[in-house]
Amino acid sequence: MYISVDDTDSMRGNCTTFLATEIIRELDDLDLIGNPRLVRLNPATPWKTRGNGSLVMRFGRGSGPKRFIGMIGDRELFCFDSCTDYEPDPQELRRRIIPIVERNHDPDFSDPGLLISKVKPSQKFYWKGVRTILDREIIDPEIERIGGLTFEIRQGRGLIGCVCGMAWRPRDSTFELLTYRPRDRWGTERIFDPESIGMMDSRYGSTFNSWEPRYHKVAMVPMTPCPVMYGLRGDSEDDLIEASKDIRTEPIDRWVVFLTNQGTDDHIIKNPKALVPDQSYALRGNVASRSRHIEGGHTIIDVETSHGLISCAAYEPSKEFRFVLDWLNEGDEVEVIGELRDVPRTLNVEKIHVISAGPESVKISNPICPICSRTMKSTGKGGKFKCKKCKTHSFEPVMGQVRRQMVPGWYEPPTAARRHLSKPLKRMGVVQPVEFVNGRS
């Protein structure tokens, strides 16, 4: 039986993944079938809280080998990759889970949803949920079709995430080992050793988005008052469990390894027929302007695409990633990946592929008089040059090509500025060709 919950947290606290551990603890008479799933949905949704994540679990009677995936207090947590035909009673599951949802949601800002179903929704709802914005009127008929049992609070908008998360059939996937603080520590300053995270990151190559080596900055510890101590992401479940042993923090109350769609770029729409705000795209085109800087430290360039001229922005939190836009010239061919916002109409760049960088010329000298071979003087009028002796004139200085600072390749923001769903270059098997540190042109 599949169970999905969504939209129980807010910026004030709580965490839907913690609620999942509470459900697992309550249903200790049943087996977990597969890892619990943390399914991130459209990051451009305007009313999301933090990561727009839906939680999905499957319970039943396991068969065959089991895997160790966590601890809840003193209880070891295992999951099975296979199961028998036994299905728990959905009404009984609903009765047991509702009090947990009621205790673990923000009563002022969240719109929780709970979905219980033996049948998964069509996978098209995952792709719609991770790339577009859906309404309840689209979701409700699918819940009825699969015979889903529901519970909702307030507007129940979380049911949209429940359907879309439960509909996920992974084409690509990663893991996240999430650790949780004791309840009496929630909202207090987190205690951890940053250098232990840096050492861990250097030892385990399958992890990603944990540490920013250029600044010795931790990226896996949240700043919000939620129950999470840290989230360690990677491609290997076994590596995450071993790597977590190297991280020194305050005491941990529980931890669980989730299967996720993080770091997959599933939210990116390629070859779109039209551009709709609050969706994310991969757009190819030619740079049509030099960079311009606006208040707040943000950098913008214009790119001519098949959908017209698109302003592309790298915001201040992306730090040296902004230098990539600074060093692009008109005519350079690029592929920009990011979220399209409505007002102002701008593509927020998550990463950029510089396909080709054209030649760059600089002025070497004023033009040479073709008669006397002397250097002409600038008249200061419309860029005009003139030879005082021969009265000849020119508008073209002597130009020479220089070596470009920009090198073709893929570029991404520092670790702390990346989105949950954005695929890091590390997972793409790509190395950024140039590091832009303290180098704004």
Sequence and secondary structure as in RCSB ss.txt:
>XXXX:A:sequence
MYISVDDTDSMRGNCTTFLATEIIRELDDLDLIGNPRLVRLNPATPWKTRGNGSLVMRFGRGSGPKRFIGMIGDR
ELFCFDSCTDYEPDPQELRRRIIPIVERNHDPDFSDPGLLISKVKPSQKFYWKGVRTILDREIIDPEIERIGGLT
FEIRQGRGLIGCVCGMAWRPRDSTFELLTYRPRDRWGTERIFDPESIGMMDSRYGSTFNSWEPRYHKVAMVPMTP
CPVMYGLRGDSEDDLIEASKDIRTEPIDRWVVFLTNQGTDDHIIKNPKALVPDQSYALRGNVASRSRHIEGGHTI
IDVETSHGLISCAAYEPSKEFRFVLDWLNEGDEVEVIGELRDVPRTLNVEKIHVISAGPESVKISNPICPICSRT
MKSTGKGGKFKCKKCKTHSFEPVMGQVRRQMVPGWYEPPTAARRHLSKPLKRMGVVQPVEFVNGRS
>XXXX:A:secstr
 EEEEE   BTTB  HHHHHHHHHHHTTTSEEES  EEEE  TT TT  SS EEEEEEEE EEEEEEEEEEETTE
EEEEEEEE S    HHHHHHHHHHHHHHSS TTT   EEEEESS   THHHHHHHHS   HHHHHHHHHHHT EE
EESTT THHHHHHHHHT   SS EEEEEEE  GGGTTS   B HHHHHHHHHH TTEESSEETTTTEE SS  SS
SSEEEEEEES HHHHHHHHTT  BS  SEEEEEEE TTS TTEEES SS  TTEEEEEEEEE S  EEETTTEEE
EEEEETTEEEEEEE GGGGGGHHHHHT  TT EEEEEEEEETTTTEEEEEEEEEEE   EEEEEES B TTT  B
 EE SSTT EE TTT  EES  EEEEE  S  SEEE   GGG  SSS  HHHHT   S   SS   
